[in-house]
Structure formats: C-alpha cells, structure tokens
C-alpha cells in the first residue's frame, strides 16, 4: 500500500513539473530560433528577406494612389541606368547661378533649430508640452514676429516675384480654411500637409478615423478654393479678423524628404501609377537618358537623377515643377497673401501649441504626426557628395527665395563645397 502511494505521489509530481515546463516554454515564444532556408533562386543568400529583388520585397504597382495612414512606412525593393546620368540644361542665367548659393546665408534666425546631421521626413523638434511656460510662450511669440518681419522685408525687395491670381485663384491651391476659427493656412507638400489636413478636418467637425486626408472628399471639406465663395475671398485675404499662416520647411530637407517619399529612399521598387504616382516621373527620367520605359519594371532612382528631374521640370516653367518639390514661396503666394504666422517644421510643436492656444482651438492634437516616415541617418553630405557643383548651384538658385523669405540658412557643407578657394 505504501509502495502504491509512493508511486502515485511520484507520478503526480512528475506531471506537475512537466506541465510547468510546457507552460514556460509556450510563454517564451521568442526563445524559439527560426530555421532559415536558403533560397533556390539566390543560393548565396540565406535570409531571403535581405534580398531586395525577391518578389516579397518588391512593391506591387498600384492603379490608384495609396497615401498613408497616420504613420506610413515604405518598404523598398534595377536600376534605371548606371552612372550615365546626363546633366540637364537649365534656363537659370549663369550670372545669377555663380554667386547665388553663397549669398543666401545671412538671414537665418538663431531662434530656429537647424540640423544637417540627420534628414527626417518630419523634422519637427519635440517639445514637452507639460513644460509650456509663459517664458516659452513669449519666446515663440517673438520668433513669430521676427519671421513675419523678415518675410515682409524680403517681399518688399523682391516685389517682382509676387504670384497669385484673381477670384478664387487668389487663394493658393494648397490653402485650407476653417470658418469656425476663421483661420486660413497654406501648407506645401512635404511641409506637414498630411498633418494639417487632418487638423482642418477635425476643426471642421469630422470625428471619424482619417486614414487618408488627401482624398477628394477631404479636399471638398477643407480646401479654401472649394469651401469659400468668390465674394468671400477678399475678406479672407485682407480682413484683420482672419488668421492666416503658412507652414514651411528647410528647402533642402524638404527636397530630400520628397525624394525619400516618392522614390523609396533610392532603393529598388516598382513605380506606382495613377494620380500622385511615380511612373510619370520615372518616364521623364528614362526619356532624358534614352532608356525605354516599362511601367511594371522594378527601378532604382538615384539622387542625381532626381535632381535632373527637378531641373528638367524647371526648364518647362516653375508651374511645371511638381508640388512636392516646387519652391514653397510659389506654392503659397508668400509675397501676395498677408500671412500673420510663419510656422516651421523645425519648431512645429511649439509653433502649433502657441497658435492653438491663441485661437482657442480645441480639436487639434499637437502631438499628431501624419505621414511621418522613419528618419534617415543620411546627412546633406551623404546625398550631395557625388553631385556636380553646377547642379548644386542650380538647385540652390531654384530655392533661393525659400531661403531668403523664410530665413533659412544654406548648410555649411554647401558653402564649403562652393567656396572660391576650393
């Protein structure tokens, strides 16, 4: 009898130990080491996910543009051509080009955060909003005043660059309006457009989840040209009861962000089709290089090819430059619309906090960052190191007024590179 009890107790204890071990093993799933099977197509590559040309890593072509949800990540996956990119001629006079890049350096404000070490799709510096103090509010107010005065001064000296139209065309195409708070804002692409559209939709009372603020239905709710009547335009543009702002970004940072966004950080990918797709741009590039274009062919667009694309569009007229890299002063009629506030991506959180407090806007979530791509560790130097000086001069000249009107400095790398002593 004792022997039987001993056997039962032993079996019970063994069963408990086994159950405990099994439960512990099942809970620790990450301890399981996956089996990596070599690829038959690429026997030298054991981890198939590291092969950029594998079908699982190549983005499929899209028939319609698919913009992001609030946070969009872009995976990448042959080369348009080798290093035979041709230099595209520019219509910029050589006398202007020669000294333009070195003449843009004196208007940067020391209150603005500038960085050339890492290029991020959203370069806004975070701010601890709980530490929002009267001193910080005063600092932001003074910064706004400096920016406004600078814009006014430089617009006065560059009056020949005023752009705009009549009637509803007097409103920038990329401007948004909210009647509740009487606020008009112009935001160029790659300068917080997704975030601002979301804010305006919320201010207009739209409470449902917003996956894509770039759709036509969204534009009908917030775009100034679509929500205002012709007879309202003059008041919105001139009345002191209307708050007007423009949201901008460092020209080079914005251009690099557009490249990363549209051409997948320079990695191999299948061009997207439809409105806003990249097929049209890649077709231009391949035509310039005498290469046959195939829509579904995986490609890799180099940064030099991207610069050539911008300068090629410039030869057709500034209006032919795509909105994602067209100069911001032109997109937002910087010298034609009397803006009260110049918001910068580099100080976005602080700027937005001040504006929402002043206007008592309750629907805006300051921490929201829509269409925020992961940060790239590449610097300006990494992108422009192999770009010929003549192309760099043309790019700096193209964005000359963005530097001048909004107080941005030309990065030291460019000044050193283009210095006459070198």
C-alpha positions as a Python dict, from the first residue, in 0.01 Angstrom:
ca = {
    (1, 'X'): (0, 0, 0),
    (2, 'X'): (284, 236, 90),
    (3, 'X'): (451, 149, -239),
    (4, 'X'): (132, 235, -430),
    (5, 'X'): (102, 574, -254),
    (6, 'X'): (468, 647, -330),
    (7, 'X'): (418, 569, -699),
    (8, 'X'): (107, 792, -719),
    (9, 'X'): (286, 1082, -547),
    (10, 'X'): (586, 1043, -774),
    (11, 'X'): (371, 1041, -1089),
    (12, 'X'): (174, 1345, -967),
    (13, 'X'): (492, 1544, -901),
    (14, 'X'): (638, 1447, -1237),
    (15, 'X'): (318, 1552, -1412),
    (16, 'X'): (318, 1895, -1240),
    (17, 'X'): (680, 1953, -1334),
    (18, 'X'): (612, 1859, -1695),
    (19, 'X'): (309, 2089, -1716),
    (20, 'X'): (509, 2378, -1567),
    (21, 'X'): (789, 2326, -1816),
    (22, 'X'): (548, 2316, -2109),
    (23, 'X'): (373, 2637, -1997),
    (24, 'X'): (703, 2817, -1952),
    (25, 'X'): (814, 2708, -2297),
    (26, 'X'): (488, 2820, -2459),
    (27, 'X'): (505, 3161, -2291),
    (28, 'X'): (857, 3229, -2415),
    (29, 'X'): (787, 3222, -2791),
    (30, 'X'): (1077, 3450, -2869),
    (31, 'X'): (1322, 3187, -2747),
    (32, 'X'): (1243, 2975, -3050),
    (33, 'X'): (1517, 3005, -3311),
    (34, 'X'): (1372, 3014, -3663),
    (35, 'X'): (1505, 2781, -3929),
    (36, 'X'): (1646, 2980, -4221),
    (37, 'X'): (1607, 2802, -4554),
    (38, 'X'): (1847, 2906, -4833),
    (39, 'X'): (1684, 3050, -5143),
    (40, 'X'): (1683, 2832, -5453),
    (41, 'X'): (1691, 3138, -5679),
    (42, 'X'): (1971, 3301, -5483),
    (43, 'X'): (2168, 3018, -5316),
    (44, 'X'): (2422, 3263, -5175),
    (45, 'X'): (2155, 3442, -4974),
    (46, 'X'): (2035, 3252, -4671),
    (47, 'X'): (1789, 3509, -4540),
    (48, 'X'): (1550, 3573, -4825),
    (49, 'X'): (1415, 3892, -4666),
    (50, 'X'): (1754, 4055, -4717),
    (51, 'X'): (1734, 4007, -5094),
    (52, 'X'): (1583, 4330, -5237),
    (53, 'X'): (1497, 4170, -5570),
    (54, 'X'): (1285, 3893, -5428),
    (55, 'X'): (916, 3918, -5511),
    (56, 'X'): (824, 3951, -5145),
    (57, 'X'): (1030, 4268, -5120),
    (58, 'X'): (915, 4441, -5440),
    (59, 'X'): (624, 4677, -5405),
    (60, 'X'): (336, 4595, -5636),
    (61, 'X'): (216, 4861, -5882),
    (62, 'X'): (-97, 5043, -5777),
    (63, 'X'): (-376, 5156, -6000),
    (64, 'X'): (-473, 5431, -5756),
    (65, 'X'): (-252, 5639, -5533),
    (66, 'X'): (-248, 5498, -5183),
    (67, 'X'): (-146, 5757, -4934),
    (68, 'X'): (-61, 5666, -4583),
    (69, 'X'): (-244, 5618, -4268),
    (70, 'X'): (-124, 5842, -3986),
    (71, 'X'): (210, 5666, -3988),
    (72, 'X'): (318, 5531, -4323),
    (73, 'X'): (622, 5319, -4373),
    (74, 'X'): (755, 5246, -4716),
    (75, 'X'): (936, 4923, -4791),
    (76, 'X'): (1164, 4917, -5089),
    (77, 'X'): (1266, 4685, -5327),
    (78, 'X'): (1703, 4751, -6117),
    (79, 'X'): (1836, 5033, -6200),
    (80, 'X'): (1712, 5291, -6448),
    (81, 'X'): (2063, 5320, -6572),
    (82, 'X'): (2415, 5305, -6445),
    (83, 'X'): (2612, 5621, -6380),
    (84, 'X'): (2541, 5769, -6721),
    (85, 'X'): (2300, 6038, -6600),
    (86, 'X'): (2317, 6337, -6829),
    (87, 'X'): (2335, 6690, -6698),
    (88, 'X'): (2009, 6867, -6771),
    (89, 'X'): (2042, 7220, -6902),
    (90, 'X'): (1878, 7496, -6701),
    (91, 'X'): (1721, 7823, -6801),
    (92, 'X'): (1875, 7999, -6499),
    (93, 'X'): (2115, 8273, -6617),
    (94, 'X'): (2477, 8185, -6543),
    (95, 'X'): (2539, 8526, -6388),
    (96, 'X'): (2277, 8450, -6124),
    (97, 'X'): (2394, 8095, -6064),
    (98, 'X'): (2758, 8177, -5998),
    (99, 'X'): (2708, 8359, -5670),
    (100, 'X'): (2354, 8265, -5570),
    (101, 'X'): (2443, 7987, -5330),
    (102, 'X'): (2686, 8195, -5125),
    (103, 'X'): (2452, 8493, -5098),
    (104, 'X'): (2180, 8310, -4909),
    (105, 'X'): (2344, 8265, -4571),
    (106, 'X'): (2275, 8576, -4368),
    (107, 'X'): (1902, 8558, -4295),
    (108, 'X'): (1873, 8254, -4068),
    (109, 'X'): (1728, 8318, -3727),
    (110, 'X'): (1925, 8191, -3430),
    (111, 'X'): (1594, 8101, -3268),
    (112, 'X'): (1522, 7838, -3528),
    (113, 'X'): (1653, 7487, -3477),
    (114, 'X'): (1856, 7378, -3777),
    (115, 'X'): (2015, 7039, -3831),
    (116, 'X'): (2220, 6885, -4107),
    (117, 'X'): (2318, 6563, -3937),
    (118, 'X'): (2008, 6354, -3999),
    (119, 'X'): (1740, 6407, -4263),
    (120, 'X'): (1397, 6313, -4135),
    (121, 'X'): (1066, 6320, -4315),
    (122, 'X'): (930, 6516, -4026),
    (123, 'X'): (1200, 6735, -3877),
    (124, 'X'): (982, 6881, -3604),
    (125, 'X'): (1165, 6902, -3273),
    (126, 'X'): (961, 6759, -2990),
    (127, 'X'): (857, 6984, -2707),
    (128, 'X'): (747, 6886, -2361),
    (129, 'X'): (407, 7047, -2366),
    (130, 'X'): (363, 6999, -1993),
    (131, 'X'): (656, 7238, -1953),
    (132, 'X'): (483, 7508, -2156),
    (133, 'X'): (557, 7827, -1966),
    (134, 'X'): (492, 8196, -2009),
    (135, 'X'): (861, 8239, -2090),
    (136, 'X'): (842, 7981, -2368),
    (137, 'X'): (522, 8137, -2499),
    (138, 'X'): (694, 8475, -2512),
    (139, 'X'): (991, 8324, -2694),
    (140, 'X'): (765, 8169, -2959),
    (141, 'X'): (570, 8494, -2998),
    (142, 'X'): (894, 8688, -3055),
    (143, 'X'): (1010, 8426, -3302),
    (144, 'X'): (686, 8460, -3495),
    (145, 'X'): (732, 8837, -3510),
    (146, 'X'): (1087, 8805, -3642),
    (147, 'X'): (974, 8567, -3915),
    (148, 'X'): (683, 8791, -4015),
    (149, 'X'): (904, 9100, -4034),
    (150, 'X'): (1166, 8917, -4235),
    (151, 'X'): (907, 8794, -4485),
    (152, 'X'): (760, 9141, -4519),
    (153, 'X'): (1104, 9299, -4568),
    (154, 'X'): (1225, 9050, -4825),
    (155, 'X'): (896, 9053, -5015),
    (156, 'X'): (931, 9431, -5041),
    (157, 'X'): (1275, 9395, -5202),
    (158, 'X'): (1162, 9112, -5432),
    (159, 'X'): (827, 9253, -5543),
    (160, 'X'): (877, 9113, -5894),
    (161, 'X'): (825, 8766, -5752),
    (162, 'X'): (465, 8817, -5643),
    (163, 'X'): (239, 8541, -5768),
    (164, 'X'): (-132, 8476, -5743),
    (165, 'X'): (-449, 8519, -5943),
    (166, 'X'): (-796, 8667, -5939),
    (167, 'X'): (-1115, 8544, -5776),
    (168, 'X'): (-1073, 8205, -5614),
    (169, 'X'): (-733, 8175, -5782),
    (170, 'X'): (-612, 8450, -5550),
    (171, 'X'): (-615, 8176, -5286),
    (172, 'X'): (-319, 7936, -5309),
    (173, 'X'): (-432, 7597, -5434),
    (174, 'X'): (-281, 7432, -5127),
    (175, 'X'): (-456, 7656, -4876),
    (176, 'X'): (-718, 7537, -4626),
    (177, 'X'): (-990, 7727, -4443),
    (178, 'X'): (-1193, 7684, -4127),
    (179, 'X'): (-1489, 7915, -4069),
    (180, 'X'): (-1532, 7831, -3700),
    (181, 'X'): (-1192, 7968, -3605),
    (182, 'X'): (-1158, 8197, -3908),
    (183, 'X'): (-820, 8057, -3998),
    (184, 'X'): (-659, 8022, -4342),
    (185, 'X'): (-347, 7810, -4378),
    (186, 'X'): (-124, 7727, -4672),
    (187, 'X'): (85, 7414, -4645),
    (188, 'X'): (303, 7295, -4930),
    (189, 'X'): (361, 6925, -4983),
    (190, 'X'): (632, 6775, -4760),
    (191, 'X'): (591, 7056, -4507),
    (192, 'X'): (329, 6895, -4286),
    (193, 'X'): (46, 6872, -4540),
    (194, 'X'): (-97, 6542, -4413),
    (195, 'X'): (-92, 6660, -4053),
    (196, 'X'): (-251, 6995, -4132),
    (197, 'X'): (-526, 6843, -4347),
    (198, 'X'): (-611, 6615, -4057),
    (199, 'X'): (-620, 6913, -3820),
    (200, 'X'): (-851, 7108, -4052),
    (201, 'X'): (-1084, 6810, -4090),
    (202, 'X'): (-1106, 6785, -3711),
    (203, 'X'): (-1164, 7160, -3680),
    (204, 'X'): (-1445, 7127, -3934),
    (205, 'X'): (-1616, 6870, -3714),
    (206, 'X'): (-1509, 6545, -3882),
    (207, 'X'): (-1470, 6294, -3599),
    (208, 'X'): (-1431, 5959, -3777),
    (209, 'X'): (-1089, 5792, -3819),
    (210, 'X'): (-893, 5953, -4102),
    (211, 'X'): (-681, 5707, -4297),
    (212, 'X'): (-612, 5931, -4594),
    (213, 'X'): (-662, 6310, -4576),
    (214, 'X'): (-558, 6354, -4942),
    (215, 'X'): (-880, 6229, -5099),
    (216, 'X'): (-1119, 6446, -5298),
    (217, 'X'): (-1390, 6423, -5030),
    (218, 'X'): (-1142, 6561, -4776),
    (219, 'X'): (-1045, 6844, -5009),
    (220, 'X'): (-1409, 6942, -5052),
    (221, 'X'): (-1433, 6987, -4676),
    (222, 'X'): (-1117, 7189, -4614),
    (223, 'X'): (-960, 7336, -4930),
    (224, 'X'): (-1014, 7711, -4935),
    (225, 'X'): (-1095, 7724, -5307),
    (226, 'X'): (-1370, 7467, -5252),
    (227, 'X'): (-1527, 7587, -4929),
    (228, 'X'): (-1525, 7963, -4993),
    (229, 'X'): (-1740, 8163, -5232),
    (230, 'X'): (-1587, 8410, -5474),
    (231, 'X'): (-1725, 8707, -5280),
    (232, 'X'): (-1560, 8582, -4959),
    (233, 'X'): (-1205, 8576, -5096),
    (234, 'X'): (-1124, 8945, -5046),
    (235, 'X'): (-1232, 8935, -4682),
    (236, 'X'): (-1041, 8615, -4607),
    (237, 'X'): (-725, 8757, -4764),
    (238, 'X'): (-744, 9102, -4607),
    (239, 'X'): (-965, 9113, -4300),
    (240, 'X'): (-786, 9150, -3963),
    (241, 'X'): (-1043, 8911, -3816),
    (242, 'X'): (-895, 8624, -4021),
    (243, 'X'): (-580, 8446, -3903),
    (244, 'X'): (-352, 8348, -4191),
    (245, 'X'): (-50, 8119, -4165),
    (246, 'X'): (197, 7946, -4391),
    (247, 'X'): (375, 7623, -4295),
    (248, 'X'): (723, 7580, -4441),
    (249, 'X'): (1034, 7365, -4416),
    (250, 'X'): (1404, 7395, -4493),
    (251, 'X'): (1421, 7371, -4875),
    (252, 'X'): (1692, 7105, -4892),
    (253, 'X'): (1543, 6893, -4615),
    (254, 'X'): (1206, 6914, -4790),
    (255, 'X'): (1356, 6815, -5126),
    (256, 'X'): (1532, 6515, -4973),
    (257, 'X'): (1213, 6413, -4795),
    (258, 'X'): (1027, 6424, -5128),
    (259, 'X'): (1294, 6203, -5283),
    (260, 'X'): (1271, 5950, -4999),
    (261, 'X'): (892, 5955, -5012),
    (262, 'X'): (846, 5924, -5388),
    (263, 'X'): (1146, 5708, -5475),
    (264, 'X'): (1168, 5488, -5167),
    (265, 'X'): (1493, 5624, -5027),
    (266, 'X'): (1670, 5544, -5352),
    (267, 'X'): (1600, 5173, -5325),
    (268, 'X'): (1460, 4934, -5583),
    (269, 'X'): (1083, 4950, -5617),
    (270, 'X'): (802, 4913, -5869),
    (271, 'X'): (672, 5257, -5975),
    (272, 'X'): (326, 5347, -5852),
    (273, 'X'): (64, 5457, -6104),
    (274, 'X'): (-226, 5696, -6104),
    (275, 'X'): (-258, 6047, -5967),
    (276, 'X'): (41, 6114, -5743),
    (277, 'X'): (222, 5802, -5863),
    (278, 'X'): (588, 5787, -5961),
    (279, 'X'): (553, 5632, -6307),
    (280, 'X'): (524, 5976, -6467),
    (281, 'X'): (848, 6094, -6307),
    (282, 'X'): (1042, 5780, -6392),
    (283, 'X'): (919, 5805, -6751),
    (284, 'X'): (1068, 6157, -6771),
    (285, 'X'): (1399, 6036, -6630),
    (286, 'X'): (1425, 5743, -6869),
    (287, 'X'): (1335, 5962, -7166),
    (288, 'X'): (1613, 6203, -7070),
    (289, 'X'): (1856, 5913, -7060),
    (290, 'X'): (1731, 5747, -7378),
    (291, 'X'): (1610, 5440, -7192),
    (292, 'X'): (1291, 5251, -7274),
    (293, 'X'): (1022, 5282, -7010),
    (294, 'X'): (826, 4984, -6880),
    (295, 'X'): (564, 5063, -6617),
    (296, 'X'): (591, 4743, -6416),
    (297, 'X'): (969, 4718, -6427),
    (298, 'X'): (1143, 4750, -6088),
    (299, 'X'): (1365, 5058, -6083),
    (300, 'X'): (1601, 5249, -5860),
    (301, 'X'): (1613, 5628, -5895),
    (302, 'X'): (1940, 5784, -5785),
    (303, 'X'): (1951, 6120, -5611),
    (304, 'X'): (2135, 6267, -5910),
    (305, 'X'): (1859, 6152, -6142),
    (306, 'X'): (1606, 6314, -5908),
    (307, 'X'): (1792, 6647, -5927),
    (308, 'X'): (1799, 6624, -6304),
    (309, 'X'): (1423, 6563, -6300),
    (310, 'X'): (1364, 6878, -6093),
    (311, 'X'): (1581, 7091, -6320),
    (312, 'X'): (1419, 6943, -6631),
    (313, 'X'): (1075, 7042, -6498),
    (314, 'X'): (1215, 7389, -6423),
    (315, 'X'): (1302, 7439, -6791),
    (316, 'X'): (930, 7399, -6868),
    (317, 'X'): (840, 7676, -6622),
    (318, 'X'): (812, 7688, -6245),
    (319, 'X'): (445, 7585, -6257),
    (320, 'X'): (554, 7258, -6419),
    (321, 'X'): (759, 7163, -6114),
    (322, 'X'): (577, 6904, -5908),
    (323, 'X'): (417, 7034, -5587),
    (324, 'X'): (632, 6808, -5371),
    (325, 'X'): (949, 6993, -5466),
    (326, 'X'): (828, 7321, -5617),
    (327, 'X'): (956, 7624, -5417),
    (328, 'X'): (726, 7698, -5125),
    (329, 'X'): (708, 8073, -5184),
    (330, 'X'): (545, 7999, -5521),
    (331, 'X'): (304, 7736, -5394),
    (332, 'X'): (174, 7959, -5114),
    (333, 'X'): (197, 8305, -5275),
    (334, 'X'): (424, 8409, -4989),
    (335, 'X'): (453, 8772, -5103),
    (336, 'X'): (88, 8810, -5207),
    (337, 'X'): (-101, 8675, -4904),
    (338, 'X'): (-52, 8879, -4582),
    (339, 'X'): (44, 8592, -4351),
    (340, 'X'): (27, 8652, -3978),
    (341, 'X'): (230, 8345, -3882),
    (342, 'X'): (514, 8152, -4045),
    (343, 'X'): (517, 7801, -3898),
    (344, 'X'): (830, 7593, -3948),
    (345, 'X'): (861, 7218, -3940),
    (346, 'X'): (1183, 7259, -3741),
    (347, 'X'): (987, 7412, -3449),
    (348, 'X'): (646, 7271, -3535),
    (349, 'X'): (525, 7156, -3192),
    (350, 'X'): (600, 7487, -3025),
    (351, 'X'): (459, 7689, -3314),
    (352, 'X'): (138, 7486, -3321),
    (353, 'X'): (95, 7495, -2944),
    (354, 'X'): (116, 7875, -2948),
    (355, 'X'): (-132, 7910, -3235),
    (356, 'X'): (-389, 7671, -3091),
    (357, 'X'): (-370, 7845, -2754),
    (358, 'X'): (-413, 8188, -2910),
    (359, 'X'): (-714, 8083, -3121),
    (360, 'X'): (-859, 7853, -2851),
    (361, 'X'): (-865, 7560, -3093),
    (362, 'X'): (-971, 7251, -2904),
    (363, 'X'): (-986, 6991, -3182),
    (364, 'X'): (-614, 6995, -3270),
    (365, 'X'): (-388, 6731, -3120),
    (366, 'X'): (-44, 6892, -3113),
    (367, 'X'): (143, 6561, -3095),
    (368, 'X'): (-18, 6426, -3415),
    (369, 'X'): (229, 6348, -3693),
    (370, 'X'): (61, 6216, -4008),
    (371, 'X'): (262, 6074, -4298),
    (372, 'X'): (569, 6053, -4078),
    (373, 'X'): (836, 5841, -4238),
    (374, 'X'): (1120, 5689, -4045),
    (375, 'X'): (1425, 5903, -4001),
    (376, 'X'): (1716, 5860, -4238),
    (377, 'X'): (2067, 5865, -4098),
    (378, 'X'): (2199, 6023, -4417),
    (379, 'X'): (2327, 6379, -4399),
    (380, 'X'): (2323, 6651, -4662),
    (381, 'X'): (2680, 6550, -4738),
    (382, 'X'): (2575, 6189, -4798),
    (383, 'X'): (2318, 6297, -5055),
    (384, 'X'): (2521, 6563, -5234),
    (385, 'X'): (2875, 6427, -5208),
    (386, 'X'): (2878, 6295, -5566),
    (387, 'X'): (2658, 6566, -5720),
    (388, 'X'): (2847, 6802, -5958),
    (389, 'X'): (2887, 7159, -5835),
    (390, 'X'): (2699, 7305, -6129),
    (391, 'X'): (2388, 7103, -6037),
    (392, 'X'): (2417, 7205, -5672),
    (393, 'X'): (2433, 7571, -5774),
    (394, 'X'): (2123, 7533, -5987),
    (395, 'X'): (1932, 7365, -5704),
    (396, 'X'): (2032, 7636, -5457),
    (397, 'X'): (1931, 7901, -5707),
    (398, 'X'): (1594, 7733, -5761),
    (399, 'X'): (1521, 7752, -5389),
    (400, 'X'): (1685, 8092, -5342),
    (401, 'X'): (1364, 8269, -5241),
    (402, 'X'): (1266, 7995, -4998),
    (403, 'X'): (1598, 8052, -4821),
    (404, 'X'): (1563, 8428, -4836),
    (405, 'X'): (1197, 8481, -4746),
    (406, 'X'): (1176, 8225, -4466),
    (407, 'X'): (1514, 8286, -4307),
    (408, 'X'): (1674, 7950, -4377),
    (409, 'X'): (2049, 7913, -4395),
    (410, 'X'): (2241, 7732, -4665),
    (411, 'X'): (2411, 7437, -4487),
    (412, 'X'): (2780, 7484, -4421),
    (413, 'X'): (2860, 7184, -4639),
    (414, 'X'): (2738, 7370, -4949),
    (415, 'X'): (2923, 7689, -4860),
    (416, 'X'): (3246, 7496, -4810),
    (417, 'X'): (3197, 7296, -5129),
    (418, 'X'): (3123, 7602, -5342),
    (419, 'X'): (3378, 7831, -5183),
    (420, 'X'): (3601, 8005, -5446),
    (421, 'X'): (3910, 7883, -5257),
    (422, 'X'): (3826, 7522, -5334),
}
